[in-house]
């Protein structure tokens, strides 16, 4: 677990030690408890991409829903 006030960059996995260099770009919800914020360095904020596994899961669910409503 990261100590309070320190964050790990989502893009480069580097430790963000300067609080002025950290930017919140997303919030990840969790079913079993509170979620967490996604932090990159300010220089990496534009480079953070959505989680590819989540996008694939959502696309599959949408495909299943569209397929089942066609009948």
DABEL-V380419 format. One line per field, one symbol per residue. phi: phi as a letter, one per 40 degrees, with the letter a starting at -180 (. if undefined). A space follows every 10 residues. Layout:
phi: ???
This chain:
phi: .ccdgbbbcc cbgccccccc ccbcbabbcb cciccaccbb cccbdcccbc cccccccccc cccccccccc c
